[in-house]
Amino acid sequence: MAAWDQVRSREAAEALRRQGALEPVLLVPAELGGEAVAANVVLVPPETRRAKEATTAELLDVFRGGRADQLSVTPDYRGDSFVPAALTVTAWREGSAPAYERRIDVW
């Protein structure tokens, strides 16, 4: 495992992606309207990508069940690392308490 706090540029992260150590994920998943644009893509280790995919499946159930109509997925960074330390996922209905909250620790 790389020292994620030492990955301080897009170039360094892309080099790790080419080696298979990092993979791109959409913060807001395509299934919920997210697009593959720079502001919606982060590079994370493969195990984090798998956790994010599991979260997407859970979110789809929440949205299809009508328990949420709003979504926030926020990367949490430490220092000047290009790799987020965590992803915070929250889904809710306007005016209501969160129906879904999850923090995915990356490193």
Residue pairs with C-beta under 8 A, 6 or more apart in sequence:
1 21
1 45
2 16
2 21
4 45
4 81
4 83
4 85
4 106
4 107
5 78
5 79
5 81
5 83
5 107
6 81
7 13
7 16
7 22
7 81
7 82
7 83
8 80
8 81
8 82
9 82
10 82
12 82
13 22
13 43
13 82
13 83
14 43
16 22
16 43
17 23
17 24
17 43
20 46
21 45
22 43
22 44
22 45
22 83
23 43
23 44
23 45
23 46
23 49
24 36
24 41
24 42
24 43
25 41
25 42
25 43
25 44
25 48
25 49
25 52
26 34
26 35
26 36
26 40
26 41
27 34
27 40
27 41
27 42
27 73
27 74
27 75
27 87
28 34
28 40
28 71
28 73
29 52
29 56
29 59
30 36
31 56
31 60
32 56
32 59
32 60
32 63
32 71
34 40
42 75
42 83
42 84
42 87
43 82
43 83
44 52
44 83
44 84
44 87
44 106
45 83
45 106
45 107
48 87
48 104
48 106
51 104
52 87
52 104
55 89
55 102
55 104
58 100
58 102
59 68
59 71
59 89
59 91
59 100
62 68
62 91
62 99
62 100
63 69
63 71
63 91
67 91
67 93
67 99
67 100
68 91
68 92
68 93
68 99
68 100
69 92
69 93
69 94
70 91
70 92
70 93
70 94
71 89
71 90
71 91
72 88
72 89
72 90
72 91
73 87
73 88
73 89
73 90
74 87
74 88
75 84
75 86
75 87
76 84
76 85
76 86
76 87
76 88
77 84
77 85
78 85
83 106
83 107
84 106
85 105
85 106
85 107
86 103
86 104
86 105
86 106
87 103
87 104
87 106
88 101
88 102
88 103
88 104
89 100
89 101
89 102
89 103
89 104
90 98
90 100
90 101
91 98
91 99
91 100
91 101
92 98
92 99
92 100
93 99
